Amino acid sequence: MTHDAPPRHRILIVDDDESTRLLLARLVSTDLEAEVQLAGTCEQALRLVENYAYDAILLDLLMPGRGGLAVLKEVRAGSPNAATPVVIVSVVSEERSMQECMAAGATAYHLKPVRREALVAAVRAALASRRSRPSA
């Protein structure tokens, strides 16, 4: 008799700082038992979101090149992940930046250094809302 494990969530983590990518990967892979993919540049992130479907995306704002907000807008503009929950994880604490991200389609906004419980709860809620939405 086989015991099927529940399907694992696939989460993309986008941050130009390797130590932050690895910390976030450890949090979500441990606490949410998720399969994690990592992107260190905006270009790499955009290639991944065009080619793979994710259950959630964790995205840094202060990225070299286009920046995280541009990545968020491109994801929402029509990638296979246009409806995927995107959680911003950033050091940017200005209210204007937070509002701009939420208006562009972010699901949640968390400040670095992240509070593990709050971030995991936000990702868990995003995953639950995605599951409860009827598929297109």
MILUMPA-577800 format. One record per residue (C-alpha): residue number from 1; residue in one letter; x, y, z. Coordinates in steps of 0.25 Angstrom, whole numbers, padded with zeros to 4 digits, always signed. Example, Ala and Ser with C-alpha at 12.3 -4.5 7.8 and 13.67 -1.06 7.14 Angstrom:
# MILUMPA-577800
{atom 1,a,{+0049,-0018,+0031}}
{atom 2,s,{+0055,-0004,+0029}}
//
This chain:
# MILUMPA-577800
{atom 1,m,{+0000,+0000,+0000}}
{atom 2,t,{+0006,+0013,-0004}}
{atom 3,h,{+0004,+0026,+0004}}
{atom 4,d,{+0003,+0038,-0005}}
{atom 5,a,{+0010,+0051,+0000}}
{atom 6,p,{+0002,+0063,-0001}}
{atom 7,p,{+0007,+0072,-0013}}
{atom 8,r,{+0018,+0081,-0010}}
{atom 9,h,{+0016,+0096,-0013}}
{atom 10,r,{+0026,+0102,-0023}}
{atom 11,i,{+0031,+0116,-0018}}
{atom 12,l,{+0040,+0125,-0025}}
{atom 13,i,{+0050,+0134,-0017}}
{atom 14,v,{+0055,+0146,-0024}}
{atom 15,d,{+0066,+0154,-0016}}
{atom 16,d,{+0080,+0159,-0021}}
{atom 17,d,{+0086,+0156,-0007}}
{atom 18,e,{+0090,+0141,-0006}}
{atom 19,s,{+0089,+0140,+0009}}
{atom 20,t,{+0075,+0146,+0008}}
{atom 21,r,{+0071,+0136,-0003}}
{atom 22,l,{+0077,+0124,+0005}}
{atom 23,l,{+0070,+0129,+0018}}
{atom 24,l,{+0056,+0131,+0012}}
{atom 25,a,{+0058,+0117,+0005}}
{atom 26,r,{+0061,+0110,+0018}}
{atom 27,l,{+0049,+0117,+0024}}
{atom 28,v,{+0039,+0113,+0013}}
{atom 29,s,{+0044,+0099,+0010}}
{atom 30,t,{+0044,+0096,+0025}}
{atom 31,d,{+0032,+0102,+0030}}
{atom 32,l,{+0023,+0100,+0018}}
{atom 33,e,{+0030,+0088,+0012}}
{atom 34,a,{+0031,+0095,-0001}}
{atom 35,e,{+0040,+0093,-0013}}
{atom 36,v,{+0048,+0105,-0015}}
{atom 37,q,{+0054,+0112,-0027}}
{atom 38,l,{+0064,+0123,-0026}}
{atom 39,a,{+0067,+0135,-0035}}
{atom 40,g,{+0078,+0145,-0032}}
{atom 41,t,{+0074,+0155,-0043}}
{atom 42,c,{+0062,+0162,-0049}}
{atom 43,e,{+0065,+0155,-0063}}
{atom 44,q,{+0066,+0142,-0057}}
{atom 45,a,{+0053,+0143,-0049}}
{atom 46,l,{+0046,+0148,-0062}}
{atom 47,r,{+0051,+0136,-0069}}
{atom 48,l,{+0046,+0126,-0058}}
{atom 49,v,{+0032,+0132,-0057}}
{atom 50,e,{+0031,+0131,-0072}}
{atom 51,n,{+0034,+0116,-0072}}
{atom 52,y,{+0029,+0111,-0059}}
{atom 53,a,{+0016,+0112,-0051}}
{atom 54,y,{+0018,+0116,-0036}}
{atom 55,d,{+0009,+0115,-0024}}
{atom 56,a,{+0015,+0128,-0018}}
{atom 57,i,{+0027,+0137,-0021}}
{atom 58,l,{+0035,+0145,-0011}}
{atom 59,l,{+0041,+0157,-0017}}
{atom 60,d,{+0051,+0167,-0013}}
{atom 61,l,{+0049,+0182,-0017}}
{atom 62,l,{+0063,+0187,-0018}}
{atom 63,m,{+0069,+0178,-0029}}
{atom 64,p,{+0080,+0183,-0039}}
{atom 65,g,{+0074,+0186,-0053}}
{atom 66,r,{+0059,+0187,-0054}}
{atom 67,g,{+0056,+0186,-0039}}
{atom 68,g,{+0046,+0177,-0032}}
{atom 69,l,{+0034,+0187,-0035}}
{atom 70,a,{+0037,+0185,-0050}}
{atom 71,v,{+0037,+0170,-0048}}
{atom 72,l,{+0024,+0170,-0041}}
{atom 73,k,{+0018,+0178,-0052}}
{atom 74,e,{+0023,+0169,-0063}}
{atom 75,v,{+0018,+0157,-0055}}
{atom 76,r,{+0004,+0163,-0054}}
{atom 77,a,{+0004,+0168,-0068}}
{atom 78,g,{+0002,+0154,-0074}}
{atom 79,s,{+0012,+0143,-0070}}
{atom 80,p,{+0007,+0129,-0066}}
{atom 81,n,{+0008,+0134,-0052}}
{atom 82,a,{-0001,+0146,-0054}}
{atom 83,a,{-0010,+0142,-0043}}
{atom 84,t,{+0001,+0136,-0034}}
{atom 85,p,{+0002,+0142,-0020}}
{atom 86,v,{+0014,+0151,-0019}}
{atom 87,v,{+0020,+0155,-0005}}
{atom 88,i,{+0029,+0167,-0005}}
{atom 89,v,{+0041,+0165,+0005}}
{atom 90,s,{+0049,+0178,+0005}}
{atom 91,v,{+0056,+0188,+0014}}
{atom 92,v,{+0048,+0199,+0007}}
{atom 93,s,{+0039,+0204,+0018}}
{atom 94,e,{+0033,+0216,+0012}}
{atom 95,e,{+0018,+0216,+0011}}
{atom 96,r,{+0018,+0221,-0003}}
{atom 97,s,{+0026,+0209,-0008}}
{atom 98,m,{+0017,+0199,+0000}}
{atom 99,q,{+0005,+0206,-0006}}
{atom 100,e,{+0011,+0205,-0020}}
{atom 101,c,{+0014,+0190,-0019}}
{atom 102,m,{+0000,+0187,-0014}}
{atom 103,a,{-0006,+0195,-0025}}
{atom 104,a,{+0003,+0187,-0035}}
{atom 105,g,{-0003,+0174,-0030}}
{atom 106,a,{+0006,+0170,-0018}}
{atom 107,t,{-0001,+0161,-0008}}
{atom 108,a,{+0006,+0165,+0004}}
{atom 109,y,{+0018,+0174,+0008}}
{atom 110,h,{+0028,+0170,+0019}}
{atom 111,l,{+0040,+0178,+0024}}
{atom 112,k,{+0054,+0172,+0025}}
{atom 113,p,{+0059,+0166,+0034}}
{atom 114,v,{+0047,+0157,+0033}}
{atom 115,r,{+0039,+0152,+0045}}
{atom 116,r,{+0039,+0137,+0042}}
{atom 117,e,{+0025,+0135,+0048}}
{atom 118,a,{+0019,+0147,+0040}}
{atom 119,l,{+0025,+0143,+0027}}
{atom 120,v,{+0021,+0128,+0028}}
{atom 121,a,{+0007,+0132,+0032}}
{atom 122,a,{+0006,+0142,+0020}}
{atom 123,v,{+0011,+0131,+0010}}
{atom 124,r,{+0002,+0121,+0016}}
{atom 125,a,{-0010,+0130,+0015}}
{atom 126,a,{-0006,+0133,+0000}}
{atom 127,l,{-0005,+0119,-0003}}
{atom 128,a,{-0019,+0116,+0003}}
{atom 129,s,{-0025,+0127,-0004}}
{atom 130,r,{-0019,+0122,-0017}}
{atom 131,r,{-0025,+0108,-0014}}
{atom 132,s,{-0039,+0113,-0011}}
{atom 133,r,{-0040,+0122,-0024}}
{atom 134,p,{-0046,+0115,-0036}}
{atom 135,s,{-0036,+0111,-0047}}
{atom 136,a,{-0037,+0119,-0060}}
//
